[in-house]
Amino acid sequence: MSIKAILKPTVMALALVTSGALFAQGTPINAAAYDALVAQGPVASAQTIASSTWASKIKQAGTLRLGSTQTSNLFSLLNEKDGKIRGFDMGLAQLITRYILGDAAKYQFTQVTSSTREQVLINNQVDMVFATYSITPARAEKISFAGPYYNSQTGVLVKANNKTIQSYSDLAGKKVATQAGSTGPAILAQYASKAVVQEFQTHQESLDAMRQGRVDAYVTDYTLLLNALSLGASNARLAGAPFGAQDPYGVGLPKGSDGVAFINAFLKKLEADGTWAKLWMVSIGQRTGSTAVPTPPALP
């Protein structure tokens, strides 16, 4: 499929970070605006639901089984005060839940990691996975993807006082953390083949290893690194510009599911009516100092 979108806000955010400004660090999501936006999402007609076996099954069950995370500040973060999860990924998942079931809260949450996302779909534990889930050929052999609904690239995070690493080209001989099961190991093999790679199971473990000095850098999805900085990681900085191929995020679905066509049609509806842009702004833009809404990726 054609991936035409470019993450324009990424460049703006990078400029703010590398210039020494602490952009929107620790800025919480505007919960009221977010909740209102989700509550105004469209609801599918009975005919639309009936056209999809995947959606019909969820409608009959009365609950959408969602695989996601609750620790990603910009994309899917649990608010312990009210018990609600909010963010760009979660907003789209909740909007799909509302579209099928008429109520955005009618989902059953299952925590996933980079290493378990395919398996929970293969085991029929969830109906879909929304978790900054990069579309790759290897994954597409095991599951199906709707989307893409978002694009990112790869970035390098180092401690703020690290002067020796200015970009991925400085990683040779350095200890570099990345997540097992993510696209990080393959990207490092391609762009920094002489780095000493250490794989960790979660984003937090990788981030902690970098902060504690057990590794020199952390390489992963650039958006996840923006996420860490938005939480107030003033002791860290991005080393250089994002690099590598555009990284399209997709919605994980069971292999061969007709939910792909159903969700793609729904995503097109959200893009056309402005909901996608509004959700991006309240979840990401307002919290990272970015004002230019990116163009959504082209959908099949």
N, C-alpha and C positions, 0 to 999 in steps of 0.2 A: 504494500500500500504506500501511497505517497505521503511523506511527512514534510509539510511545508512551513510549519510554524517555527518561529524563533522566539526564545524566551527573552524578550526585550527587557523586562524588569530585572532580570539577572544582572545585566550590565550595570544598571543603575545601582542596584544593591551592592555590587562589587565595588563600585566607585566609592560608595559611602563607607564600606568596611576598610578598604585599603588606604583611604585618606585619614584614617584614625577616628572617624566619627562612629559612635555607638548607635547604630540605627535601630530604633524601636525595640531596644533590648528589653525583654520581659513584658512587652506590651500585650495585655490579654485581648482575646477576641471580644468584639462587641456582641455579647450573647443575645441581647434583645433584638438587634438588627438581624443577626444570624437566624434566630428562632422564627422571627417574622417572615423572613425570606423562605425558609423551608415550609412553613405553614401555608404559604401562598402557592406552593407548587401545584402543577396540574394533576388531575386524576384521570386515569384511562377509562374509556368506555368499556362496557361489557364485551362489545364486539372486538375491540383491540386486545383485550385480555384473552379472549377465546382464540385469537389468531396465533397464539404462542403456547406450545405445550409447557415450556418452562414457566411462563407467567401464570398459566392456568393452575399448575401444580402448587405454586406459592399461594395463589388466591384461595384454593381449596383448603390448604393447610392453615391459612389465617395468620401465618408468620413467615417472614423472610429470614432464612438462616444466613447470617453475614459473617464472613471471616475478615477481620481487620485488626488494627492495633489501637491502643489508647494512650500511647506515649509520644506521638508525633505532634509537636506543638502546632504546626501550621496545617497539618493534614488530618489528624485524628487524635485529639487529646481529651482525656477524661477530666472533667471538673469535679473534684471530690466534694465540693460544697453542695452541688445540686444533683450529682450523679449522672450528668449528661455528657456525652462525647460530641465534640464539635471540631470542625476543620474542613478543608476542601474536599478530601476524600469522603469523610463521613457525611458531609452535606449532600454530595451526589448520591451516596448510598441511601440516605434518609429520603431524598427526593424520589428515588426509584421505589423505595418502600411505600411512600405515599401514593405514587402513581399506580401501583398495583393494588394496594390494600386500603387506600383512602386515609391512612394514618401513618405518619412518618415514624412513629414510635413502635410500630409492630414488627420489630426485628429481634432476632435472637443472636447475641454477640458471641463469637468465638475468637479468642486471641490467636493470632498467627505470627510466625517469624519468617525470615527469608528462606529458611530451610524446610518449613512445613506447608507453605502455601499450596503447592501442587497436591500434596498428599491428602489434605482435608477435602479437596474437590474430588480426587480419585476415590476416596473412601465414602463419599456422599455424606460428609459431615456438615457441609455448608452448601448453599445455593450459589453464592458468588463470593469472590474475594476482592476487596477494595483496600489496597495497602501499598501505595506508591510502587506498583507492580510492573516492572519493565517487561515489555513484550520482546521475547527472544525466540529464535527458531527452535532451540532445545526445549524450552518450556512449551512451545506450541505443539510439540510432538505428543505431549502428555495431556494438555488441557486446551480449551479454546479461549480466545480473547475477544471481548468487545472493545471498541475504541480504535485508536488511542483517544484519550480525553485530555492529555497534558503531555508536555515535552520537557525534558531536562537534559543535563550533560553530567560530566564527572568533575569533581573538584578535589582539592588538597587542603586539609586543615592542619595547622601546626600551632604550637604554643606561641603566644604573642611575642615572646622574646627570642624566638628562633630566627636567626638572621641568615642561616646557611641554606635554607630551602625557600626559594622564591617561586618555584613552579614545579610541575611534574618532572621536568628535565633534571632536577637536582636530587632525585630520589635514589640514584645509584649508590649501593652500599648502605643505604639507610634502612632502619627497621620501620616497616609500614604496616599499619593495621587496616584490615578491611573485613567485611562481613562474609562469612561462609554462606554459600547459596545465593549470593548476590552477583551482580555483573562485575563487581570490583576485581576479583582475581584475574579474570580474563582481560580486563582493561589494563591492569598493571603488567600482565605478561606482554601486552602489545606495546605500551607506551613507556614502561619503566622496568624492563626485563631484568635489570641488575639490582633491583630493590630486594630487600630481605622481607618477604611477605609473611605476616602473621594473621591468620584468620580467626575471627571471633564469632560467636553465635548471634550476637545482637549488636545493634547500633550503640546502645549504652555502654556495653563492654568495650567496644572499639574506642569510643570517645573517652572513656575512663583511662584506657591504656595510654592514649596520647596525652591526656592531662597529667597523668602521674609520671610521665617520662619513661614508661616501659617501651614505648615506640617513639619514633621521631615524627611521624605524620600519620594521618588518617585519610584514606582515599575512599570515597564513596560517591553516591549520587549527590550532585551539587545542591539540590533542593533540600536534602536532609541536612547538609551542612548549614545552609541558610536557617533551617529550622533550629539547629543548635545555637546559632548566634542570636536568633530572635528570642531565645530563652534567657539571654544575658551572659553568654560565654565571653566575658570581657578579657579573659586570660588566653584567648585563642584568636587566630586570624586566618583568613583564606590566603593561600599562597598562589598567586597568579590567577589568571582567567580560567573559566571552565574550559574543559578540553574533551576531545573525543567526539564520537558520533552523537547525533541527537538521540536521546533516550526516551522513547515513547512509553507512557504509562497506559496500561490497559486494565479492564475488568476481567478477572479470572472466572471462567465458567467451566462446567463439565464438558469433556471432549464431545464435540458434535452437537452441542446444545443449540436449539433455535433461539435461545436467549440472546445470542450475539446480534441477530437482526433486530430483535425487540429493543435491546438497550441502545444500539446505534441509532435507531429511529428516535428514541427518547432523548439521547444526547443532542441530536440535531435540533429537536424541539427546544431544548434548553438554550442552545446557542442562538437560535433564531429569535427567541423572545427576550433575550438579555439576561436570563437567570444565571447562565454560566459565568458571565462577566461580573455580575453582582456578587456571586458567591466567591469568585477569585478575589475580588477587592476586599470583602469583609474578612476573609480567611487569611489572605496572604498580603495583598497590596498595602492595606492600612497598617500592617504590622511589621513591614520590612522597608518602609519608606519609598515604596514603588507606586507611582501613580498611573503609569501607562499599562493598560490591560493588554495582555498578550493575545495574539490571534490563536484561537483553538486549533489543534491539529486537524488536518483533513480527515474526514471519516469515509469509510467505504460506501 
